[in-house]
Amino acid sequence: MAPNARPTAAKRNREKALVERRQEKEARRRDAKERKQTTGPRLPGEDPDLVGIKLGPQPLADWQVEDVEPTETEP
């Protein structure tokens, strides 16, 4: 008995998924390349994650601030 010579639906789906992944990867590469070209050169010794941070305690992030109403203190 001869094997089925026609590609199955599963194979077509796998190949379609591969093509989509390749396209997404290429799009990410293009975006990264464009982002690198548009951003200016960094200063030597400057860490972009630390820019704008001052020494000492940092203010709380939005997700850390609780929505507590101030209560009046009694004398």
CHARMM-style PDB file with segment names, atoms N, HN, CA, C and O in Angstrom:
ATOM      1  N   MET     1       0.846  -1.170   0.000  1.00  0.00      PROA
ATOM      2  CA  MET     1       0.000   0.000   0.000  1.00  0.00      PROA
ATOM      3  C   MET     1       0.899   1.243   0.000  1.00  0.00      PROA
ATOM      4  O   MET     1       1.833   1.340   0.796  1.00  0.00      PROA
ATOM      5  N   ALA     2       0.614   2.173  -0.881  1.00  0.00      PROA
ATOM      6  HN  ALA     2      -0.144   2.094  -1.528  1.00  0.00      PROA
ATOM      7  CA  ALA     2       1.437   3.373  -1.029  1.00  0.00      PROA
ATOM      8  C   ALA     2       1.102   4.376   0.066  1.00  0.00      PROA
ATOM      9  O   ALA     2      -0.052   4.508   0.473  1.00  0.00      PROA
ATOM     10  N   PRO     3       2.134   5.087   0.541  1.00  0.00      PROA
ATOM     11  CA  PRO     3       1.865   6.107   1.560  1.00  0.00      PROA
ATOM     12  C   PRO     3       1.105   7.287   0.950  1.00  0.00      PROA
ATOM     13  O   PRO     3       1.122   7.499  -0.263  1.00  0.00      PROA
ATOM     14  N   ASN     4       0.460   8.021   1.793  1.00  0.00      PROA
ATOM     15  HN  ASN     4       0.446   7.849   2.778  1.00  0.00      PROA
ATOM     16  CA  ASN     4      -0.316   9.176   1.351  1.00  0.00      PROA
ATOM     17  C   ASN     4       0.657  10.238   0.833  1.00  0.00      PROA
ATOM     18  O   ASN     4       1.473  10.753   1.597  1.00  0.00      PROA
ATOM     19  N   ALA     5       0.574  10.564  -0.451  1.00  0.00      PROA
ATOM     20  HN  ALA     5      -0.089  10.146  -1.071  1.00  0.00      PROA
ATOM     21  CA  ALA     5       1.505  11.493  -1.079  1.00  0.00      PROA
ATOM     22  C   ALA     5       1.096  12.952  -0.859  1.00  0.00      PROA
ATOM     23  O   ALA     5       1.904  13.858  -1.062  1.00  0.00      PROA
ATOM     24  N   ARG     6      -0.124  13.176  -0.454  1.00  0.00      PROA
ATOM     25  HN  ARG     6      -0.780  12.440  -0.289  1.00  0.00      PROA
ATOM     26  CA  ARG     6      -0.581  14.557  -0.260  1.00  0.00      PROA
ATOM     27  C   ARG     6      -0.247  15.026   1.149  1.00  0.00      PROA
ATOM     28  O   ARG     6      -0.393  14.275   2.114  1.00  0.00      PROA
ATOM     29  N   PRO     7       0.207  16.287   1.263  1.00  0.00      PROA
ATOM     30  CA  PRO     7       0.510  16.799   2.605  1.00  0.00      PROA
ATOM     31  C   PRO     7      -0.775  16.910   3.435  1.00  0.00      PROA
ATOM     32  O   PRO     7      -1.845  17.250   2.932  1.00  0.00      PROA
ATOM     33  N   THR     8      -0.623  16.616   4.693  1.00  0.00      PROA
ATOM     34  HN  THR     8       0.246  16.340   5.103  1.00  0.00      PROA
ATOM     35  CA  THR     8      -1.796  16.657   5.563  1.00  0.00      PROA
ATOM     36  C   THR     8      -2.045  18.083   6.036  1.00  0.00      PROA
ATOM     37  O   THR     8      -1.205  18.970   5.880  1.00  0.00      PROA
ATOM     38  N   ALA     9      -3.199  18.271   6.607  1.00  0.00      PROA
ATOM     39  HN  ALA     9      -3.881  17.550   6.734  1.00  0.00      PROA
ATOM     40  CA  ALA     9      -3.558  19.588   7.127  1.00  0.00      PROA
ATOM     41  C   ALA     9      -2.611  19.987   8.258  1.00  0.00      PROA
ATOM     42  O   ALA     9      -2.288  21.165   8.413  1.00  0.00      PROA
ATOM     43  N   ALA    10      -2.174  19.021   9.037  1.00  0.00      PROA
ATOM     44  HN  ALA    10      -2.437  18.064   8.911  1.00  0.00      PROA
ATOM     45  CA  ALA    10      -1.259  19.316  10.146  1.00  0.00      PROA
ATOM     46  C   ALA    10       0.068  19.856   9.618  1.00  0.00      PROA
ATOM     47  O   ALA    10       0.636  20.788  10.186  1.00  0.00      PROA
ATOM     48  N   LYS    11       0.552  19.270   8.538  1.00  0.00      PROA
ATOM     49  HN  LYS    11       0.090  18.513   8.076  1.00  0.00      PROA
ATOM     50  CA  LYS    11       1.818  19.746   7.967  1.00  0.00      PROA
ATOM     51  C   LYS    11       1.655  21.158   7.420  1.00  0.00      PROA
ATOM     52  O   LYS    11       2.537  21.998   7.599  1.00  0.00      PROA
ATOM     53  N   ARG    12       0.547  21.420   6.763  1.00  0.00      PROA
ATOM     54  HN  ARG    12      -0.169  20.738   6.618  1.00  0.00      PROA
ATOM     55  CA  ARG    12       0.304  22.777   6.249  1.00  0.00      PROA
ATOM     56  C   ARG    12       0.249  23.777   7.393  1.00  0.00      PROA
ATOM     57  O   ARG    12       0.781  24.882   7.281  1.00  0.00      PROA
ATOM     58  N   ASN    13      -0.391  23.396   8.490  1.00  0.00      PROA
ATOM     59  HN  ASN    13      -0.823  22.499   8.581  1.00  0.00      PROA
ATOM     60  CA  ASN    13      -0.467  24.287   9.648  1.00  0.00      PROA
ATOM     61  C   ASN    13       0.910  24.537  10.240  1.00  0.00      PROA
ATOM     62  O   ASN    13       1.225  25.666  10.616  1.00  0.00      PROA
ATOM     63  N   ARG    14       1.739  23.495  10.330  1.00  0.00      PROA
ATOM     64  HN  ARG    14       1.483  22.578  10.025  1.00  0.00      PROA
ATOM     65  CA  ARG    14       3.100  23.655  10.852  1.00  0.00      PROA
ATOM     66  C   ARG    14       3.916  24.597   9.972  1.00  0.00      PROA
ATOM     67  O   ARG    14       4.612  25.482  10.470  1.00  0.00      PROA
ATOM     68  N   GLU    15       3.823  24.399   8.675  1.00  0.00      PROA
ATOM     69  HN  GLU    15       3.257  23.680   8.270  1.00  0.00      PROA
ATOM     70  CA  GLU    15       4.582  25.234   7.748  1.00  0.00      PROA
ATOM     71  C   GLU    15       4.093  26.687   7.797  1.00  0.00      PROA
ATOM     72  O   GLU    15       4.894  27.617   7.715  1.00  0.00      PROA
ATOM     73  N   LYS    16       2.794  26.873   7.931  1.00  0.00      PROA
ATOM     74  HN  LYS    16       2.143  26.117   7.998  1.00  0.00      PROA
ATOM     75  CA  LYS    16       2.236  28.218   8.030  1.00  0.00      PROA
ATOM     76  C   LYS    16       2.724  28.892   9.311  1.00  0.00      PROA
ATOM     77  O   LYS    16       3.054  30.078   9.301  1.00  0.00      PROA
ATOM     78  N   ALA    17       2.772  28.149  10.404  1.00  0.00      PROA
ATOM     79  HN  ALA    17       2.504  27.186  10.413  1.00  0.00      PROA
ATOM     80  CA  ALA    17       3.255  28.689  11.672  1.00  0.00      PROA
ATOM     81  C   ALA    17       4.732  29.065  11.563  1.00  0.00      PROA
ATOM     82  O   ALA    17       5.148  30.090  12.104  1.00  0.00      PROA
ATOM     83  N   LEU    18       5.526  28.250  10.873  1.00  0.00      PROA
ATOM     84  HN  LEU    18       5.189  27.418  10.434  1.00  0.00      PROA
ATOM     85  CA  LEU    18       6.947  28.553  10.678  1.00  0.00      PROA
ATOM     86  C   LEU    18       7.119  29.860   9.905  1.00  0.00      PROA
ATOM     87  O   LEU    18       7.943  30.697  10.273  1.00  0.00      PROA
ATOM     88  N   VAL    19       6.351  30.031   8.847  1.00  0.00      PROA
ATOM     89  HN  VAL    19       5.682  29.351   8.548  1.00  0.00      PROA
ATOM     90  CA  VAL    19       6.441  31.248   8.041  1.00  0.00      PROA
ATOM     91  C   VAL    19       6.060  32.464   8.890  1.00  0.00      PROA
ATOM     92  O   VAL    19       6.719  33.501   8.822  1.00  0.00      PROA
ATOM     93  N   GLU    20       4.997  32.334   9.688  1.00  0.00      PROA
ATOM     94  HN  GLU    20       4.462  31.491   9.743  1.00  0.00      PROA
ATOM     95  CA  GLU    20       4.571  33.449  10.536  1.00  0.00      PROA
ATOM     96  C   GLU    20       5.649  33.797  11.555  1.00  0.00      PROA
ATOM     97  O   GLU    20       5.926  34.974  11.784  1.00  0.00      PROA
ATOM     98  N   ARG    21       6.261  32.780  12.170  1.00  0.00      PROA
ATOM     99  HN  ARG    21       6.036  31.824  11.984  1.00  0.00      PROA
ATOM    100  CA  ARG    21       7.330  33.038  13.143  1.00  0.00      PROA
ATOM    101  C   ARG    21       8.513  33.740  12.488  1.00  0.00      PROA
ATOM    102  O   ARG    21       9.099  34.652  13.070  1.00  0.00      PROA
ATOM    103  N   ARG    22       8.860  33.318  11.285  1.00  0.00      PROA
ATOM    104  HN  ARG    22       8.383  32.577  10.812  1.00  0.00      PROA
ATOM    105  CA  ARG    22       9.958  33.982  10.565  1.00  0.00      PROA
ATOM    106  C   ARG    22       9.631  35.446  10.298  1.00  0.00      PROA
ATOM    107  O   ARG    22      10.488  36.315  10.458  1.00  0.00      PROA
ATOM    108  N   GLN    23       8.396  35.720   9.894  1.00  0.00      PROA
ATOM    109  HN  GLN    23       7.700  35.014   9.764  1.00  0.00      PROA
ATOM    110  CA  GLN    23       7.991  37.094   9.612  1.00  0.00      PROA
ATOM    111  C   GLN    23       8.009  37.942  10.885  1.00  0.00      PROA
ATOM    112  O   GLN    23       8.448  39.091  10.857  1.00  0.00      PROA
ATOM    113  N   GLU    24       7.531  37.377  12.005  1.00  0.00      PROA
ATOM    114  HN  GLU    24       7.175  36.443  12.027  1.00  0.00      PROA
ATOM    115  CA  GLU    24       7.542  38.115  13.267  1.00  0.00      PROA
ATOM    116  C   GLU    24       8.971  38.412  13.705  1.00  0.00      PROA
ATOM    117  O   GLU    24       9.271  39.505  14.185  1.00  0.00      PROA
ATOM    118  N   LYS    25       9.847  37.426  13.533  1.00  0.00      PROA
ATOM    119  HN  LYS    25       9.603  36.538  13.142  1.00  0.00      PROA
ATOM    120  CA  LYS    25      11.252  37.605  13.904  1.00  0.00      PROA
ATOM    121  C   LYS    25      11.893  38.701  13.057  1.00  0.00      PROA
ATOM    122  O   LYS    25      12.622  39.545  13.577  1.00  0.00      PROA
ATOM    123  N   GLU    26      11.623  38.688  11.772  1.00  0.00      PROA
ATOM    124  HN  GLU    26      11.030  38.002  11.349  1.00  0.00      PROA
ATOM    125  CA  GLU    26      12.174  39.700  10.877  1.00  0.00      PROA
ATOM    126  C   GLU    26      11.645  41.084  11.248  1.00  0.00      PROA
ATOM    127  O   GLU    26      12.392  42.061  11.210  1.00  0.00      PROA
ATOM    128  N   ALA    27      10.364  41.174  11.606  1.00  0.00      PROA
ATOM    129  HN  ALA    27       9.757  40.380  11.637  1.00  0.00      PROA
ATOM    130  CA  ALA    27       9.787  42.456  12.008  1.00  0.00      PROA
ATOM    131  C   ALA    27      10.455  42.960  13.288  1.00  0.00      PROA
ATOM    132  O   ALA    27      10.748  44.151  13.401  1.00  0.00      PROA
ATOM    133  N   ARG    28      10.700  42.068  14.255  1.00  0.00      PROA
ATOM    134  HN  ARG    28      10.462  41.101  14.163  1.00  0.00      PROA
ATOM    135  CA  ARG    28      11.378  42.468  15.488  1.00  0.00      PROA
ATOM    136  C   ARG    28      12.783  42.952  15.191  1.00  0.00      PROA
ATOM    137  O   ARG    28      13.241  43.934  15.777  1.00  0.00      PROA
ATOM    138  N   ARG    29      13.469  42.274  14.290  1.00  0.00      PROA
ATOM    139  HN  ARG    29      13.098  41.476  13.814  1.00  0.00      PROA
ATOM    140  CA  ARG    29      14.828  42.692  13.927  1.00  0.00      PROA
ATOM    141  C   ARG    29      14.819  44.070  13.283  1.00  0.00      PROA
ATOM    142  O   ARG    29      15.665  44.911  13.587  1.00  0.00      PROA
ATOM    143  N   ARG    30      13.846  44.302  12.378  1.00  0.00      PROA
ATOM    144  HN  ARG    30      13.158  43.619  12.130  1.00  0.00      PROA
ATOM    145  CA  ARG    30      13.747  45.615  11.729  1.00  0.00      PROA
ATOM    146  C   ARG    30      13.459  46.708  12.747  1.00  0.00      PROA
ATOM    147  O   ARG    30      14.054  47.785  12.695  1.00  0.00      PROA
ATOM    148  N   ASP    31      12.533  46.427  13.686  1.00  0.00      PROA
ATOM    149  HN  ASP    31      12.050  45.553  13.728  1.00  0.00      PROA
ATOM    150  CA  ASP    31      12.201  47.418  14.717  1.00  0.00      PROA
ATOM    151  C   ASP    31      13.416  47.743  15.572  1.00  0.00      PROA
ATOM    152  O   ASP    31      13.667  48.907  15.883  1.00  0.00      PROA
ATOM    153  N   ALA    32      14.171  46.715  15.954  1.00  0.00      PROA
ATOM    154  HN  ALA    32      13.967  45.769  15.701  1.00  0.00      PROA
ATOM    155  CA  ALA    32      15.363  46.942  16.774  1.00  0.00      PROA
ATOM    156  C   ALA    32      16.389  47.759  16.005  1.00  0.00      PROA
ATOM    157  O   ALA    32      17.036  48.639  16.572  1.00  0.00      PROA
ATOM    158  N   LYS    33      16.541  47.473  14.721  1.00  0.00      PROA
ATOM    159  HN  LYS    33      16.015  46.758  14.260  1.00  0.00      PROA
ATOM    160  CA  LYS    33      17.501  48.212  13.910  1.00  0.00      PROA
ATOM    161  C   LYS    33      17.087  49.679  13.785  1.00  0.00      PROA
ATOM    162  O   LYS    33      17.923  50.574  13.902  1.00  0.00      PROA
ATOM    163  N   GLU    34      15.799  49.923  13.548  1.00  0.00      PROA
ATOM    164  HN  GLU    34      15.119  49.196  13.453  1.00  0.00      PROA
ATOM    165  CA  GLU    34      15.306  51.298  13.446  1.00  0.00      PROA
ATOM    166  C   GLU    34      15.460  52.031  14.779  1.00  0.00      PROA
ATOM    167  O   GLU    34      15.838  53.202  14.804  1.00  0.00      PROA
ATOM    168  N   ARG    35      15.171  51.346  15.880  1.00  0.00      PROA
ATOM    169  HN  ARG    35      14.864  50.395  15.860  1.00  0.00      PROA
ATOM    170  CA  ARG    35      15.280  51.963  17.197  1.00  0.00      PROA
ATOM    171  C   ARG    35      16.725  52.346  17.491  1.00  0.00      PROA
ATOM    172  O   ARG    35      16.984  53.402  18.066  1.00  0.00      PROA
ATOM    173  N   LYS    36      17.659  51.496  17.100  1.00  0.00      PROA
ATOM    174  HN  LYS    36      17.448  50.638  16.632  1.00  0.00      PROA
ATOM    175  CA  LYS    36      19.076  51.795  17.312  1.00  0.00      PROA
ATOM    176  C   LYS    36      19.508  52.998  16.480  1.00  0.00      PROA
ATOM    177  O   LYS    36      20.326  53.804  16.924  1.00  0.00      PROA
ATOM    178  N   GLN    37      18.955  53.118  15.272  1.00  0.00      PROA
ATOM    179  HN  GLN    37      18.291  52.463  14.912  1.00  0.00      PROA
ATOM    180  CA  GLN    37      19.336  54.226  14.406  1.00  0.00      PROA
ATOM    181  C   GLN    37      18.738  55.542  14.883  1.00  0.00      PROA
ATOM    182  O   GLN    37      19.365  56.591  14.731  1.00  0.00      PROA
ATOM    183  N   THR    38      17.531  55.508  15.461  1.00  0.00      PROA
ATOM    184  HN  THR    38      17.022  54.656  15.585  1.00  0.00      PROA
ATOM    185  CA  THR    38      16.874  56.752  15.868  1.00  0.00      PROA
ATOM    186  C   THR    38      17.383  57.274  17.203  1.00  0.00      PROA
ATOM    187  O   THR    38      17.373  58.483  17.433  1.00  0.00      PROA
ATOM    188  N   THR    39      17.822  56.395  18.079  1.00  0.00      PROA
ATOM    189  HN  THR    39      17.830  55.412  17.892  1.00  0.00      PROA
ATOM    190  CA  THR    39      18.322  56.864  19.370  1.00  0.00      PROA
ATOM    191  C   THR    39      19.739  57.402  19.197  1.00  0.00      PROA
ATOM    192  O   THR    39      20.533  56.887  18.410  1.00  0.00      PROA
ATOM    193  N   GLY    40      20.020  58.427  19.938  1.00  0.00      PROA
ATOM    194  HN  GLY    40      19.375  58.846  20.578  1.00  0.00      PROA
ATOM    195  CA  GLY    40      21.339  59.033  19.854  1.00  0.00      PROA
ATOM    196  C   GLY    40      22.382  58.174  20.553  1.00  0.00      PROA
ATOM    197  O   GLY    40      22.045  57.224  21.260  1.00  0.00      PROA
ATOM    198  N   PRO    41      23.638  58.511  20.354  1.00  0.00      PROA
ATOM    199  CA  PRO    41      24.690  57.736  20.998  1.00  0.00      PROA
ATOM    200  C   PRO    41      24.679  57.993  22.509  1.00  0.00      PROA
ATOM    201  O   PRO    41      24.404  59.099  22.974  1.00  0.00      PROA
ATOM    202  N   ARG    42      24.988  56.932  23.252  1.00  0.00      PROA
ATOM    203  HN  ARG    42      25.212  56.033  22.874  1.00  0.00      PROA
ATOM    204  CA  ARG    42      25.042  57.055  24.708  1.00  0.00      PROA
ATOM    205  C   ARG    42      26.386  57.616  25.127  1.00  0.00      PROA
ATOM    206  O   ARG    42      27.406  57.431  24.463  1.00  0.00      PROA
ATOM    207  N   LEU    43      26.346  58.309  26.255  1.00  0.00      PROA
ATOM    208  HN  LEU    43      25.517  58.460  26.795  1.00  0.00      PROA
ATOM    209  CA  LEU    43      27.588  58.815  26.809  1.00  0.00      PROA
ATOM    210  C   LEU    43      28.376  57.639  27.386  1.00  0.00      PROA
ATOM    211  O   LEU    43      27.778  56.691  27.896  1.00  0.00      PROA
ATOM    212  N   PRO    44      29.687  57.686  27.316  1.00  0.00      PROA
ATOM    213  CA  PRO    44      30.465  56.583  27.875  1.00  0.00      PROA
ATOM    214  C   PRO    44      30.252  56.494  29.390  1.00  0.00      PROA
ATOM    215  O   PRO    44      30.283  57.503  30.094  1.00  0.00      PROA
ATOM    216  N   GLY    45      30.042  55.299  29.865  1.00  0.00      PROA
ATOM    217  HN  GLY    45      30.018  54.479  29.293  1.00  0.00      PROA
ATOM    218  CA  GLY    45      29.852  55.078  31.287  1.00  0.00      PROA
ATOM    219  C   GLY    45      28.446  55.378  31.775  1.00  0.00      PROA
ATOM    220  O   GLY    45      28.210  55.368  32.983  1.00  0.00      PROA
ATOM    221  N   GLU    46      27.514  55.644  30.885  1.00  0.00      PROA
ATOM    222  HN  GLU    46      27.707  55.652  29.904  1.00  0.00      PROA
ATOM    223  CA  GLU    46      26.142  55.973  31.271  1.00  0.00      PROA
ATOM    224  C   GLU    46      25.264  54.749  31.086  1.00  0.00      PROA
ATOM    225  O   GLU    46      25.226  54.158  30.007  1.00  0.00      PROA
ATOM    226  N   ASP    47      24.564  54.375  32.138  1.00  0.00      PROA
ATOM    227  HN  ASP    47      24.595  54.855  33.015  1.00  0.00      PROA
ATOM    228  CA  ASP    47      23.652  53.240  32.076  1.00  0.00      PROA
ATOM    229  C   ASP    47      22.244  53.778  31.833  1.00  0.00      PROA
ATOM    230  O   ASP    47      21.737  54.530  32.665  1.00  0.00      PROA
ATOM    231  N   PRO    48      21.591  53.421  30.720  1.00  0.00      PROA
ATOM    232  CA  PRO    48      20.273  53.980  30.424  1.00  0.00      PROA
ATOM    233  C   PRO    48      19.217  53.598  31.459  1.00  0.00      PROA
ATOM    234  O   PRO    48      18.222  54.307  31.608  1.00  0.00      PROA
ATOM    235  N   ASP    49      19.414  52.493  32.177  1.00  0.00      PROA
ATOM    236  HN  ASP    49      20.222  51.916  32.056  1.00  0.00      PROA
ATOM    237  CA  ASP    49      18.442  52.100  33.197  1.00  0.00      PROA
ATOM    238  C   ASP    49      18.537  52.984  34.430  1.00  0.00      PROA
ATOM    239  O   ASP    49      17.576  53.084  35.193  1.00  0.00      PROA
ATOM    240  N   LEU    50      19.682  53.627  34.637  1.00  0.00      PROA
ATOM    241  HN  LEU    50      20.462  53.546  34.018  1.00  0.00      PROA
ATOM    242  CA  LEU    50      19.888  54.413  35.843  1.00  0.00      PROA
ATOM    243  C   LEU    50      19.762  55.919  35.620  1.00  0.00      PROA
ATOM    244  O   LEU    50      19.900  56.695  36.565  1.00  0.00      PROA
ATOM    245  N   VAL    51      19.505  56.337  34.389  1.00  0.00      PROA
ATOM    246  HN  VAL    51      19.393  55.707  33.621  1.00  0.00      PROA
ATOM    247  CA  VAL    51      19.393  57.764  34.085  1.00  0.00      PROA
ATOM    248  C   VAL    51      18.189  58.332  34.825  1.00  0.00      PROA
ATOM    249  O   VAL    51      17.098  57.766  34.760  1.00  0.00      PROA
ATOM    250  N   GLY    52      18.376  59.435  35.520  1.00  0.00      PROA
ATOM    251  HN  GLY    52      19.262  59.895  35.573  1.00  0.00      PROA
ATOM    252  CA  GLY    52      17.288  60.106  36.213  1.00  0.00      PROA
ATOM    253  C   GLY    52      17.084  59.653  37.650  1.00  0.00      PROA
ATOM    254  O   GLY    52      16.241  60.212  38.351  1.00  0.00      PROA
ATOM    255  N   ILE    53      17.822  58.669  38.101  1.00  0.00      PROA
ATOM    256  HN  ILE    53      18.508  58.215  37.532  1.00  0.00      PROA
ATOM    257  CA  ILE    53      17.691  58.211  39.472  1.00  0.00      PROA
ATOM    258  C   ILE    53      18.656  59.008  40.341  1.00  0.00      PROA
ATOM    259  O   ILE    53      19.831  59.168  40.009  1.00  0.00      PROA
ATOM    260  N   LYS    54      18.141  59.499  41.452  1.00  0.00      PROA
ATOM    261  HN  LYS    54      17.187  59.368  41.722  1.00  0.00      PROA
ATOM    262  CA  LYS    54      18.959  60.286  42.369  1.00  0.00      PROA
ATOM    263  C   LYS    54      19.336  59.431  43.563  1.00  0.00      PROA
ATOM    264  O   LYS    54      18.677  58.433  43.853  1.00  0.00      PROA
ATOM    265  N   LEU    55      20.385  59.819  44.249  1.00  0.00      PROA
ATOM    266  HN  LEU    55      20.920  60.630  44.013  1.00  0.00      PROA
ATOM    267  CA  LEU    55      20.786  59.118  45.448  1.00  0.00      PROA
ATOM    268  C   LEU    55      19.745  59.312  46.537  1.00  0.00      PROA
ATOM    269  O   LEU    55      19.094  60.354  46.604  1.00  0.00      PROA
ATOM    270  N   GLY    56      19.594  58.331  47.370  1.00  0.00      PROA
ATOM    271  HN  GLY    56      20.124  57.484  47.315  1.00  0.00      PROA
ATOM    272  CA  GLY    56      18.662  58.422  48.478  1.00  0.00      PROA
ATOM    273  C   GLY    56      17.390  57.644  48.201  1.00  0.00      PROA
ATOM    274  O   GLY    56      17.286  56.949  47.191  1.00  0.00      PROA
ATOM    275  N   PRO    57      16.423  57.762  49.098  1.00  0.00      PROA
ATOM    276  CA  PRO    57      15.175  57.019  48.913  1.00  0.00      PROA
ATOM    277  C   PRO    57      14.450  57.473  47.653  1.00  0.00      PROA
ATOM    278  O   PRO    57      14.395  58.663  47.345  1.00  0.00      PROA
ATOM    279  N   GLN    58      13.908  56.529  46.948  1.00  0.00      PROA
ATOM    280  HN  GLN    58      13.953  55.561  47.199  1.00  0.00      PROA
ATOM    281  CA  GLN    58      13.189  56.813  45.720  1.00  0.00      PROA
ATOM    282  C   GLN    58      11.700  56.946  46.027  1.00  0.00      PROA
ATOM    283  O   GLN    58      11.205  56.309  46.957  1.00  0.00      PROA
ATOM    284  N   PRO    59      10.979  57.764  45.261  1.00  0.00      PROA
ATOM    285  CA  PRO    59       9.529  57.858  45.474  1.00  0.00      PROA
ATOM    286  C   PRO    59       8.874  56.523  45.131  1.00  0.00      PROA
ATOM    287  O   PRO    59       9.389  55.752  44.322  1.00  0.00      PROA
ATOM    288  N   LEU    60       7.738  56.267  45.757  1.00  0.00      PROA
ATOM    289  HN  LEU    60       7.319  56.893  46.414  1.00  0.00      PROA
ATOM    290  CA  LEU    60       7.021  55.023  45.504  1.00  0.00      PROA
ATOM    291  C   LEU    60       6.478  55.013  44.081  1.00  0.00      PROA
ATOM    292  O   LEU    60       6.088  56.046  43.537  1.00  0.00      PROA
ATOM    293  N   ALA    61       6.462  53.829  43.499  1.00  0.00      PROA
ATOM    294  HN  ALA    61       6.779  52.990  43.942  1.00  0.00      PROA
ATOM    295  CA  ALA    61       5.878  53.662  42.178  1.00  0.00      PROA
ATOM    296  C   ALA    61       4.359  53.734  42.300  1.00  0.00      PROA
ATOM    297  O   ALA    61       3.819  53.603  43.399  1.00  0.00      PROA
ATOM    298  N   ASP    62       3.669  53.940  41.184  1.00  0.00      PROA
ATOM    299  HN  ASP    62       4.107  54.046  40.291  1.00  0.00      PROA
ATOM    300  CA  ASP    62       2.213  54.066  41.198  1.00  0.00      PROA
ATOM    301  C   ASP    62       1.554  52.834  41.798  1.00  0.00      PROA
ATOM    302  O   ASP    62       0.567  52.955  42.524  1.00  0.00      PROA
ATOM    303  N   TRP    63       2.079  51.656  41.508  1.00  0.00      PROA
ATOM    304  HN  TRP    63       2.880  51.558  40.919  1.00  0.00      PROA
ATOM    305  CA  TRP    63       1.461  50.435  41.999  1.00  0.00      PROA
ATOM    306  C   TRP    63       1.730  50.219  43.487  1.00  0.00      PROA
ATOM    307  O   TRP    63       1.080  49.380  44.110  1.00  0.00      PROA
ATOM    308  N   GLN    64       2.664  50.951  44.061  1.00  0.00      PROA
ATOM    309  HN  GLN    64       3.192  51.632  43.555  1.00  0.00      PROA
ATOM    310  CA  GLN    64       2.980  50.802  45.478  1.00  0.00      PROA
ATOM    311  C   GLN    64       2.167  51.741  46.364  1.00  0.00      PROA
ATOM    312  O   GLN    64       2.069  51.528  47.572  1.00  0.00      PROA
ATOM    313  N   VAL    65       1.590  52.767  45.772  1.00  0.00      PROA
ATOM    314  HN  VAL    65       1.669  52.940  44.790  1.00  0.00      PROA
ATOM    315  CA  VAL    65       0.837  53.754  46.536  1.00  0.00      PROA
ATOM    316  C   VAL    65      -0.546  53.186  46.817  1.00  0.00      PROA
ATOM    317  O   VAL    65      -1.262  52.779  45.902  1.00  0.00      PROA
ATOM    318  N   GLU    66      -0.911  53.165  48.083  1.00  0.00      PROA
ATOM    319  HN  GLU    66      -0.330  53.496  48.826  1.00  0.00      PROA
ATOM    320  CA  GLU    66      -2.229  52.670  48.463  1.00  0.00      PROA
ATOM    321  C   GLU    66      -3.225  53.814  48.421  1.00  0.00      PROA
ATOM    322  O   GLU    66      -2.877  54.963  48.693  1.00  0.00      PROA
ATOM    323  N   ASP    67      -4.445  53.500  48.084  1.00  0.00      PROA
ATOM    324  HN  ASP    67      -4.728  52.567  47.863  1.00  0.00      PROA
ATOM    325  CA  ASP    67      -5.503  54.509  48.032  1.00  0.00      PROA
ATOM    326  C   ASP    67      -6.161  54.606  49.407  1.00  0.00      PROA
ATOM    327  O   ASP    67      -7.275  54.122  49.610  1.00  0.00      PROA
ATOM    328  N   VAL    68      -5.469  55.228  50.331  1.00  0.00      PROA
ATOM    329  HN  VAL    68      -4.565  55.621  50.166  1.00  0.00      PROA
ATOM    330  CA  VAL    68      -5.975  55.391  51.684  1.00  0.00      PROA
ATOM    331  C   VAL    68      -6.312  56.862  51.888  1.00  0.00      PROA
ATOM    332  O   VAL    68      -5.488  57.742  51.637  1.00  0.00      PROA
ATOM    333  N   GLU    69      -7.537  57.116  52.347  1.00  0.00      PROA
ATOM    334  HN  GLU    69      -8.206  56.402  52.551  1.00  0.00      PROA
ATOM    335  CA  GLU    69      -7.937  58.504  52.599  1.00  0.00      PROA
ATOM    336  C   GLU    69      -7.350  58.945  53.935  1.00  0.00      PROA
ATOM    337  O   GLU    69      -7.367  58.185  54.903  1.00  0.00      PROA
ATOM    338  N   PRO    70      -6.836  60.159  53.992  1.00  0.00      PROA
ATOM    339  CA  PRO    70      -6.276  60.628  55.256  1.00  0.00      PROA
ATOM    340  C   PRO    70      -7.378  60.786  56.293  1.00  0.00      PROA
ATOM    341  O   PRO    70      -8.450  61.318  56.007  1.00  0.00      PROA
ATOM    342  N   THR    71      -7.095  60.314  57.496  1.00  0.00      PROA
ATOM    343  HN  THR    71      -6.224  59.882  57.728  1.00  0.00      PROA
ATOM    344  CA  THR    71      -8.074  60.430  58.581  1.00  0.00      PROA
ATOM    345  C   THR    71      -7.736  61.636  59.439  1.00  0.00      PROA
ATOM    346  O   THR    71      -6.572  62.012  59.574  1.00  0.00      PROA
ATOM    347  N   GLU    72      -8.748  62.226  60.004  1.00  0.00      PROA
ATOM    348  HN  GLU    72      -9.694  61.921  59.894  1.00  0.00      PROA
ATOM    349  CA  GLU    72      -8.537  63.392  60.858  1.00  0.00      PROA
ATOM    350  C   GLU    72      -8.088  62.919  62.237  1.00  0.00      PROA
ATOM    351  O   GLU    72      -8.648  61.965  62.778  1.00  0.00      PROA
ATOM    352  N   THR    73      -7.107  63.563  62.794  1.00  0.00      PROA
ATOM    353  HN  THR    73      -6.652  64.338  62.355  1.00  0.00      PROA
ATOM    354  CA  THR    73      -6.639  63.202  64.125  1.00  0.00      PROA
ATOM    355  C   THR    73      -7.400  64.014  65.151  1.00  0.00      PROA
ATOM    356  O   THR    73      -7.660  65.201  64.952  1.00  0.00      PROA
ATOM    357  N   GLU    74      -7.752  63.376  66.241  1.00  0.00      PROA
ATOM    358  HN  GLU    74      -7.541  62.412  66.403  1.00  0.00      PROA
ATOM    359  CA  GLU    74      -8.494  64.052  67.304  1.00  0.00      PROA
ATOM    360  C   GLU    74      -7.511  64.648  68.304  1.00  0.00      PROA
ATOM    361  O   GLU    74      -6.512  64.006  68.630  1.00  0.00      PROA
ATOM    362  N   PRO    75      -7.768  65.871  68.805  1.00  0.00      PROA
ATOM    363  CA  PRO    75      -6.850  66.495  69.770  1.00  0.00      PROA
ATOM    364  C   PRO    75      -6.901  65.874  71.139  1.00  0.00      PROA
ATOM    365  OT1 PRO    75      -6.181  66.305  72.039  1.00  0.00      PROA
TER     366      PRO     75
END
